[in-house]
């Protein structure tokens, strides 16, 4: 399944809602409304309240409170197919339980309505090697020993079609093509061989960086902070791990700027697997549903590596096989505050 959050710019207001994207049918299924519709068919007094308890319209709540969120979403998808078969796809007030993707009143937003903790790793050797080469330094031996990462804030995340912030304090903005992994099950001291059971699915991650600021921060061996904390992009969907045979996939990844390809790599080139990352992070620490892990930039996956730099107004499109395309426009540099 491809899990999303969408906004219906009319009867349902502007709050984002959990959806299942069915590309074959060209619809976004609302699993919460599916249950409300079924409870209404059964003549229940409080169909909406029952639906909210059964499957909330929030991916974070589903991941946090469900013992098996993937099964719950699959059940809702199956119920939708049943309702379609019996021809009952609208609530009594006329609200449909699914919306056409090309409906002008529908737009996709970031697929996670809340991120518990954001950890971004540094796992692709080709990218790491190029960075240290530019500093005339060898890759530290420690890099090969542990999957290192930084923790970033979750408040600055945006989704598909949103404008990427260009902060007033930086002159050099960069994109980073990464595979994102969403945790679906809590764990403490998780063994590497069991870690795959904690993966809910995968998304596209663009970890935007202010390179001039990041360089200053890292020169004092601390950070990154203001070099990265202002904006990251995820979407357009989360492809659940069952779509990849419940294994970590090796996926083609590309980035194009204004229609021209700048980056190309494979997610499987990572020196560390997500299972190794989960096991490492969970040592005497909880890994929680709704955590987001970034793989780190794939080889050639940023302007720093290839000596090309995005500019205000550029359209950037990240593609990852099996997930889709994440498209955004680079905003103008903010004025001084």
C-alpha positions in Angstrom: 0.0 0.0 0.0 0.9 3.6 -0.5 0.0 5.6 2.6 -0.5 9.4 2.4 -2.1 12.3 4.1 -4.3 14.5 2.0 -6.3 17.7 2.4 -9.8 18.1 1.0 -10.3 21.8 0.4 -14.0 21.9 1.0 -16.4 19.9 3.2 -13.7 18.2 5.4 -11.9 21.5 6.1 -8.1 22.1 5.8 -6.9 19.5 8.3 -4.9 16.7 6.8 -6.4 13.2 6.8 -4.9 9.8 6.5 -5.4 8.2 3.1 -4.5 5.1 1.1 -3.4 6.0 -2.5 -4.7 3.5 -5.1 -2.9 4.5 -8.2 -4.6 1.8 -10.3 -8.0 3.2 -9.6 -6.8 6.8 -9.4 -8.3 7.4 -6.0 -7.3 8.3 -2.4 -9.3 6.1 0.0 -10.0 7.5 3.4 -9.9 4.5 5.8 -11.5 6.4 8.7 -14.5 7.4 6.5 -14.6 3.8 5.2 -15.3 2.6 8.7 -17.8 5.4 9.4 -19.7 4.4 6.3 -19.7 0.8 7.3 -20.9 1.5 10.8 -23.6 3.8 9.3 -24.7 0.9 7.0 -25.1 -1.3 10.1 -27.4 1.3 11.7 -25.0 2.3 14.5 -26.0 5.4 16.5 -22.4 6.8 16.6 -20.6 5.8 13.4 -18.1 8.6 13.4 -17.1 8.0 17.0 -16.8 4.3 16.4 -14.6 5.0 13.3 -12.4 7.3 15.2 -11.8 4.5 17.8 -11.3 1.8 15.2 -8.9 3.7 12.8 -8.2 7.4 13.5 -7.5 9.8 10.6 -3.9 10.3 11.7 -1.0 8.0 10.8 0.8 8.9 13.9 -2.1 7.8 16.1 -2.5 4.6 14.1 1.2 3.8 14.4 1.3 4.7 18.1 -1.8 2.9 19.3 -2.3 0.0 17.0 -0.7 -3.4 17.7 -0.5 -4.0 13.9 -1.0 -0.8 11.9 -0.3 -2.5 8.6 -3.0 -5.1 9.1 -5.5 -2.4 10.3 -4.9 -0.4 7.1 -5.1 -3.5 4.9 -8.4 -4.4 6.6 -9.8 -0.9 5.8 -8.7 -1.3 2.2 -10.5 -4.6 2.0 -13.6 -3.0 3.5 -13.5 -0.3 0.9 -13.4 -3.0 -1.8 -16.5 -4.6 -0.2 -18.4 -1.2 0.0 -17.5 -0.6 -3.7 -18.9 -4.0 -4.6 -22.2 -3.3 -2.8 -22.4 0.2 -4.2 -22.3 2.0 -0.9 -19.4 4.5 -1.0 -21.0 7.6 0.4 -22.0 8.7 3.9 -25.6 9.8 4.5 -24.5 13.5 4.2 -23.0 12.8 0.8 -19.4 12.7 1.9 -17.5 10.1 -0.3 -15.1 7.6 1.3 -12.7 8.0 -1.6 -11.6 10.9 -3.8 -10.3 11.1 -7.3 -6.6 11.9 -7.4 -7.1 14.5 -10.1 -9.9 16.2 -8.1 -9.0 19.9 -7.9 -10.2 20.1 -4.3 -7.7 17.3 -3.2 -4.0 17.8 -2.6 -1.4 15.6 -1.0 0.5 16.9 2.0 3.4 15.4 3.9 2.5 11.7 4.6 3.4 11.9 8.3 1.1 14.2 10.3 3.5 14.0 13.2 7.1 12.7 13.5 8.1 11.3 16.8 11.9 11.7 16.4 13.9 12.5 13.3 17.3 10.9 12.9 19.4 11.4 9.8 22.3 9.0 9.1 25.4 9.3 7.0 25.5 5.8 5.5 26.5 6.1 1.8 30.2 5.8 1.4 30.4 7.5 -2.0 28.8 10.6 -0.5 30.9 10.5 2.6 34.1 10.0 0.7 33.5 13.0 -1.5 32.8 15.2 1.5 36.1 14.3 3.2 38.0 14.5 -0.1 36.9 18.2 -0.3 38.3 18.7 3.2 41.5 16.9 2.3 40.8 14.4 5.0 40.4 10.6 5.1 37.2 8.9 6.1 37.5 8.3 9.9 37.8 4.7 10.9 34.9 5.2 13.3 32.6 5.8 10.3 32.9 2.1 9.3 32.2 1.0 12.9 28.9 2.7 13.8 26.0 4.1 11.9 26.4 7.8 12.9 23.5 10.2 12.8 22.3 13.6 13.9 18.9 14.4 15.4 16.9 17.2 13.8 13.7 19.0 14.7 10.4 17.8 13.3 8.5 21.1 13.0 10.1 22.2 9.7 8.9 19.3 7.6 7.0 20.1 4.4 5.4 17.9 1.7 5.0 17.6 -2.1 4.5 20.9 -4.0 5.3 23.0 -1.0 7.8 25.8 -1.4 11.3 25.1 0.1 12.4 27.8 2.5 15.6 29.7 1.7 16.6 31.2 5.0 17.8 34.8 5.2 21.1 33.8 6.8 22.5 31.5 4.1 23.8 32.1 0.6 24.3 28.4 -0.4 21.3 26.1 -0.4 21.5 22.4 -1.3 19.2 19.5 -1.7 20.0 15.9 -0.4 18.5 12.8 -2.1 17.7 10.3 0.6 15.6 7.2 1.3 13.4 7.7 4.5 12.3 4.9 6.7 9.3 5.1 9.0 9.2 3.0 12.2 6.0 1.2 12.9 6.7 -0.7 16.1 8.4 0.2 19.3 11.5 -1.5 20.4 14.2 -1.4 23.1 17.6 -3.2 22.6 16.3 -4.6 19.2 18.5 -7.3 17.7 19.6 -6.7 14.1 17.9 -9.9 12.9 14.6 -8.8 14.4 14.7 -5.1 13.3 12.9 -5.6 10.0 9.7 -6.2 12.0 9.9 -2.6 13.2 9.9 -1.1 9.7 6.5 0.3 8.6 7.6 1.6 5.2 9.7 3.9 3.1 9.4 7.5 1.7 11.4 10.0 -0.2 13.4 12.5 2.0 15.0 15.7 0.8 17.2 17.0 3.7 17.7 20.6 2.7 21.1 22.1 3.8 22.6 25.6 4.2 26.1 24.6 3.2 27.9 27.7 4.2 26.4 27.6 7.7 26.9 23.9 8.0 30.6 24.3 7.2 31.0 26.8 10.0 29.2 24.6 12.5 31.1 21.4 11.6 34.4 23.3 11.8 33.9 23.4 15.6 33.0 19.7 15.7 29.4 20.4 16.7 26.1 20.3 14.8 24.7 20.4 12.3 22.1 22.8 13.6 21.1 26.0 11.8 22.6 24.5 8.7 19.8 22.0 8.5 17.1 22.7 11.1 14.9 25.0 9.0 13.4 22.7 6.4 13.2 19.0 5.3 10.8 17.5 2.7 9.1 14.1 2.7 6.6 12.4 0.5 4.6 12.1 -1.6 3.7 8.7 0.1 5.0 6.0 2.4 5.2 2.7 0.6 4.7 -0.1 3.1 7.3 -2.7 3.5 5.1 -5.6 2.4 5.3 -4.0 -1.1 9.0 -4.9 -1.0 8.4 -8.5 0.2 9.1 -7.5 3.8 12.7 -6.9 2.9 14.9 -3.8 2.7 14.8 -2.9 -1.0 17.6 -1.7 -3.4 15.9 1.2 -5.2 16.9 3.5 -8.0 17.1 7.1 -6.8 17.4 10.2 -9.0 17.2 14.0 -8.7 16.4 16.4 -11.5 16.5 20.2 -11.4 14.4 22.0 -14.0 14.0 18.8 -15.9 17.7 17.9 -16.1 19.1 14.9 -14.2 21.7 15.9 -11.6 21.9 12.8 -9.4 21.5 9.0 -9.8 22.2 6.3 -7.2 21.0 3.1 -5.5 19.6 2.9 -2.0 21.3 -0.5 -1.6 24.7 1.1 -1.8 24.3 2.1 1.8 27.2 0.8 4.1 24.6 0.2 6.9 21.2 -1.3 6.6 18.1 0.2 8.3 18.1 -2.9 10.5 21.6 -2.1 11.7 20.5 1.5 12.3 17.5 0.4 14.4 19.6 -2.0 16.4 22.2 0.7 17.0 19.7 3.4 18.0 17.7 1.1 20.3 20.7 0.2 22.5 19.3 1.1 25.9 16.9 3.6 24.2 13.4 3.3 22.8 12.8 3.4 19.1 9.2 4.5 18.7 6.4 4.3 16.2 6.4 7.4 14.0 10.2 7.8 14.2 11.7 8.8 10.9 15.2 7.6 9.8 17.1 9.1 6.9 19.6 7.0 5.0 21.9 9.9 4.4 22.6 11.3 0.9 23.0 8.7 -1.8 26.2 9.0 -3.9 26.0 12.1 -6.3 22.8 13.0 -4.4 23.6 16.7 -3.6 25.0 19.8 -5.2 28.1 19.7 -2.9 29.3 16.5 -4.5 28.7 17.5 -8.1 29.5 21.2 -7.8 26.1 22.4 -9.0 23.9 24.6 -6.9 20.2 25.1 -6.8 18.8 28.7 -7.2 15.6 30.5 -6.2 12.7 29.4 -8.5 14.3 26.1 -9.5 12.0 23.1 -9.6 13.5 20.0 -8.0 12.1 16.5 -8.4 13.4 13.5 -6.4 12.4 10.1 -7.7 12.7 6.8 -5.8 11.6 3.5 -7.5 8.5 2.0 -5.9 7.6 5.2 -4.0 7.2 8.0 -6.6 8.2 11.6 -7.3 8.6 14.4 -4.8 8.5 17.8 -6.5 9.1 21.2 -4.9 10.1 24.7 -5.9 13.0 26.6 -4.3 11.8 29.8 -2.6 13.3 33.2 -2.8 15.8 34.2 -0.1 14.1 35.7 2.9 14.8 39.2 3.8 16.9 39.9 7.0 14.8 39.7 10.2 
